[in-house]
Amino acid sequence: MQTFADYVFYRDEYHGQLTEDEFTACAARAYAEILSQTNGQALRAPDSMQDNLALCECELVDALQRSEERFSR
């Protein structure tokens, strides 16, 4: 699975609180959303933007997880 951020980045750089399984469950959808919103241009982003893309993906992973928790009640 291709993503901008891996779990180590999520945990150590972003300081995310999800488990690795929770992160993995949402990461592909977050990645797809970034590609959709950028019309695929994120794949051609310069190296200087890679950390920003990874941080964005981490934010989306957390938002998706919160959404899943809210709707599973």
C-alpha positions as CSV (number, residue, x, y, z in Angstrom):
1,M,0.0,0.0,0.0
2,Q,1.4,3.3,-1.0
3,T,1.1,6.3,1.4
4,F,2.8,9.5,2.1
5,A,3.3,8.6,5.8
6,D,4.1,5.3,7.4
7,Y,3.2,4.4,11.0
8,V,6.6,5.4,12.3
9,F,6.2,8.9,10.9
10,Y,2.6,9.0,12.3
11,R,3.8,8.0,15.8
12,D,7.1,9.7,16.0
13,E,6.8,12.9,13.9
14,Y,3.1,13.6,14.0
15,H,2.8,12.2,17.5
16,G,-0.4,10.3,16.6
17,Q,-2.2,8.2,19.2
18,L,-3.8,5.5,17.0
19,T,-2.6,1.9,17.1
20,E,-0.8,0.7,14.0
21,D,-3.9,-1.3,13.0
22,E,-6.1,1.7,13.3
23,F,-3.6,3.8,11.3
24,T,-3.3,1.2,8.6
25,A,-7.1,0.9,8.3
26,C,-7.5,4.6,7.4
27,A,-4.2,5.4,5.6
28,A,-5.1,4.1,2.2
29,R,-8.3,6.2,2.2
30,A,-6.5,9.3,3.4
31,Y,-3.9,8.8,0.6
32,A,-6.6,8.4,-2.0
33,E,-8.3,11.5,-0.8
34,I,-5.1,13.6,-1.1
35,L,-4.7,12.2,-4.7
36,S,-8.3,13.0,-5.5
37,Q,-8.2,16.6,-4.1
38,T,-4.9,17.3,-5.9
39,N,-5.9,15.6,-9.2
40,G,-2.9,13.4,-8.7
41,Q,-0.5,16.3,-8.6
42,A,0.6,15.2,-5.1
43,L,2.5,12.4,-6.7
44,R,4.7,14.9,-8.6
45,A,5.2,17.2,-5.6
46,P,8.8,18.2,-5.0
47,D,10.8,16.6,-2.2
48,S,10.4,19.8,-0.1
49,M,6.7,19.1,0.2
50,Q,6.9,15.4,1.2
51,D,6.7,16.1,4.9
52,N,3.8,18.4,4.4
53,L,2.0,15.7,2.5
54,A,2.7,13.1,5.2
55,L,1.4,15.5,7.9
56,C,-1.7,16.1,5.8
57,E,-2.3,12.4,5.5
58,C,-1.8,11.9,9.2
59,E,-4.5,14.6,9.9
60,L,-6.8,12.8,7.5
61,V,-6.2,9.5,9.1
62,D,-7.2,10.9,12.5
63,A,-10.3,12.6,11.0
64,L,-11.3,9.4,9.3
65,Q,-10.8,7.4,12.5
66,R,-12.9,9.9,14.5
67,S,-15.6,9.7,11.9
68,E,-15.7,5.9,12.0
69,E,-15.9,6.0,15.8
70,R,-18.8,8.5,15.7
71,F,-20.8,6.5,13.2
72,S,-20.2,3.1,14.8
73,R,-22.0,4.0,17.9
